[in-house]
Amino acid sequence: MNKSLDNLKAISSSSIKAKSPPSPDQALLGAIIAGVIAVVLYRFTTSIEATLGRQTLSDNFSVSIISFVVYSFYLSIYIDVLSERAIFILDEIDKF
C-alpha cells in the first residue's frame, strides 16, 4: 500500500505538460464539425417529436407506463451513443 501511495505522490508531483493552443484552422474545423452535429441532432430530434406527436395516448395506465419506460430507455441510449461519438470526434481533432 505504501508503494501505491508513493507512486500516486510521484504522479501528482510531476509537472503536466501544457498543450499548445489550437491553431485557427483547427478551431474553425471544430466549429464546423460542431455545427454539423448540431444540425443533424436537431433534425433527428424534430423528426422523433413529430412522430411521437402524431400518436395518440392510451387511456390504459399500464400501456402509458410501458410507453414511458421504452421512451426513457431509447432516450438514454441515444444520449449515451451521442456522447461517446462526440468524445471520439474531439479526441480525433486533438490528434491534429
For each residue, the residues with C-beta under 8 A, 3 or more apart:
1: 4 5
2: 5 6
3: 6 7
4: 1 7 8
5: 1 2 8 9
6: 2 3 9 10
7: 3 4 10 11
8: 4 5 11 12
9: 5 6 12 13
10: 6 7 13 14
11: 7 8 14
12: 8 9
13: 9 10
14: 10 11
15:
16:
17:
18:
19:
20:
21:
22: 26 27 30
23: 26 27
24: 27 28
25: 28 29
26: 22 23 29 30 93 96
27: 22 23 24 30 31
28: 24 25 31 32
29: 25 26 32 33 93 96
30: 22 26 27 33 34 93
31: 27 28 34 35
32: 28 29 35 36
33: 29 30 36 37 89 93
34: 30 31 37 38
35: 31 32 38 39
36: 32 33 39 40
37: 33 34 40 41 86 89
38: 34 35 41 42
39: 35 36 42 43
40: 36 37 43 44
41: 37 38 44 45 82
42: 38 39 45 46
43: 39 40 46 47
44: 40 41 47 48
45: 41 42 48 49
46: 42 43 49 50
47: 43 44 50 51
48: 44 45 51 52
49: 45 46 52 53
50: 46 47 53 54
51: 47 48 54 55
52: 48 49 55 71
53: 49 50
54: 50 51
55: 51 52
56:
57: 64 67
58: 63 64 67
59:
60: 63 64
61: 64 65
62: 65 66
63: 58 60 66 67
64: 57 58 60 61 67 68
65: 61 62 68 69
66: 62 63 69 70
67: 57 58 63 64 70 71
68: 64 65 71 72
69: 65 66 72 73
70: 66 67 73 74
71: 52 67 68 74 75
72: 68 69 75 76
73: 69 70 76 77
74: 70 71 77 78
75: 71 72 78 79
76: 72 73 79 80
77: 73 74 80 81
78: 74 75 81 82
79: 75 76 82 83
80: 76 77 83 84
81: 77 78 84 85
82: 41 78 79 85 86
83: 79 80 86 87
84: 80 81 87 88
85: 81 82 88 89
86: 37 82 83 89 90
87: 83 84 90 91
88: 84 85 91 92
89: 33 37 85 86 92 93
90: 86 87 93 94
91: 87 88 94 95
92: 88 89 95 96
93: 26 29 30 33 89 90 96
94: 90 91
95: 91 92
96: 26 29 92 93
